[in-house]
Amino acid sequence: MNPRSVLAPLAALLLVACSEAPPPPAAPRVVLVQRLAEPGAVESAELYTGEIRARYESPLAFRIGGKLVERKVEVGSEVRRGQVLARLDPRDAELGAAAAAAQVAAARADAALAVAEYERAVGLRAQNFISGSALDARRSAREAAEAKLRQAEAQAAAARNQSGYTALVADSDGVVTALEAEVGQVLAEGQAVMTLARPGNRELLVHVPEGRMRELVPGREAEVRLWSAPLQTYRGRVREVAPMADAATRTYALRIALPDAGLPLGATASATFHTDAADSRVLPAAAVTRAGEGAVVWVVDNEERVRPVAVEVLAYDERGATLRGGPPAGTRVVIAGVHKLVEGEAVRAVESGAPVALDAQR
């Protein structure tokens, strides 16, 4: 067979393959946009949910370690000052106190013997039957024995105190809000057994994002409503803002002081902060995304490409996000799917409410 007759068709196929046109470029992403209105005065409200807490809460713990053998209260129990709340197995503490008492008795006997020998040595020295150094040795022995007696007595007093620490006693009136240990558990010294909420002032504990810390400062007024009684409103003020964010949620704890001390502990409540913001605008919340430590919106420029623009978020509510600053009025802002955008990406903008052709979404 002639080699040329085989190579010719192959060459023709290669030429046809090389001459095929490249695939058409992908269609620009279709994005939904809204034009920014002129800034003006916007009344906004931020709502945060939390729970009613006592202003003063303290974890209660035994001053010694041991096995928990009795717990007399449950969550929600009201207690009085001096009431016994729990007990440890007292046997080890009682044995320690008995051993310390025995050491006191032994030290007292040694001290009495040392005193008697010293007094006898004084008489012998007066008759020159012993040397002065021998008398000094008896004096030192007496002083050492008396010091050991004082040490043993102090240790015995501490042991008696330890035996008394096997009972956990409420140091004030209050309500048990949490239990941290169960009967049979071996506890370390100082390990929390329960939490006691003291009577009196009530607070609402909420957690707020870092971006709102500048506005929610101590003294700021809040409108508080219980979920169980939404028609009743309580006026509160921010009393305390945590200096550090929670490591897991990256939010800050905020405590709102309330005037009514009768609010139920643990009840779910909401706090609303009202803001009258000048030179601000409202956009759908989906239009705002986080970028580093701030917030941005994505705008479509005249070349139909997107880019992020920093804004200040004043509040989030049912209407959306209230913004201050940002791009000028009339700018097209992407209001959906912003987390998929890349700076400089080509898009096809469709204004909110306008129909979208089916072939444009393919």
Stockholm file with secondary structure:
# STOCKHOLM 1.0

chainA/1-362         MNPRSVLAPLAALLLVACSEAPPPPAAPRVVLVQRLAEPGAVESAELYTGEIRARYESPLAFRIGGKLVERKVEVGSEVRRGQVLARLDPRDAELGAAAAAAQVAAARADAALAVAEYERAVGLRAQNFISGSALDARRSAREAAEAKLRQAEAQAAAARNQSGYTALVADSDGVVTALEAEVGQVLAEGQAVMTLARPGNRELLVHVPEGRMRELVPGREAEVRLWSAPLQTYRGRVREVAPMADAATRTYALRIALPDAGLPLGATASATFHTDAADSRVLPAAAVTRAGEGAVVWVVDNEERVRPVAVEVLAYDERGATLRGGPPAGTRVVIAGVHKLVEGEAVRAVESGAPVALDAQR
#=GR chainA/1-362 SS CCHHHHHHHHHHHHHHHHTSCCCCCCCCEEEEEEECCCCEEEEEEEEEEEEEEESCEEEEECSSCEEEEEECCCTTCEECTTCEEEEECCHHHHHHHHHHHHHHHHHHHHHHHHHHHHHHHHHHHHTTSSCHHHHHHHHHHHHHHHHHHHHHHHHHHHHHHHHHTTEEECSSCEEEEEECCCTTCEECTTCEEEEEECSSCEEEEEEEEGGGTTTSCTTCEEEEEETTEEEEEEEEEEEEECSSCCTTTCEEEEEEEESCTTSCTTCEEEEEEEEEEEEEEEECGGGEEEETTEEEEEEECTTSBEEEEEEEEEEEETTEEEEESCSCTTCEEECSCGGGCCTTCBEEEEETTSCCCGGGGC
#=GC SS_cons         CCHHHHHHHHHHHHHHHHTSCCCCCCCCEEEEEEECCCCEEEEEEEEEEEEEEESCEEEEECSSCEEEEEECCCTTCEECTTCEEEEECCHHHHHHHHHHHHHHHHHHHHHHHHHHHHHHHHHHHHTTSSCHHHHHHHHHHHHHHHHHHHHHHHHHHHHHHHHHTTEEECSSCEEEEEECCCTTCEECTTCEEEEEECSSCEEEEEEEEGGGTTTSCTTCEEEEEETTEEEEEEEEEEEEECSSCCTTTCEEEEEEEESCTTSCTTCEEEEEEEEEEEEEEEECGGGEEEETTEEEEEEECTTSBEEEEEEEEEEEETTEEEEESCSCTTCEEECSCGGGCCTTCBEEEEETTSCCCGGGGC
//
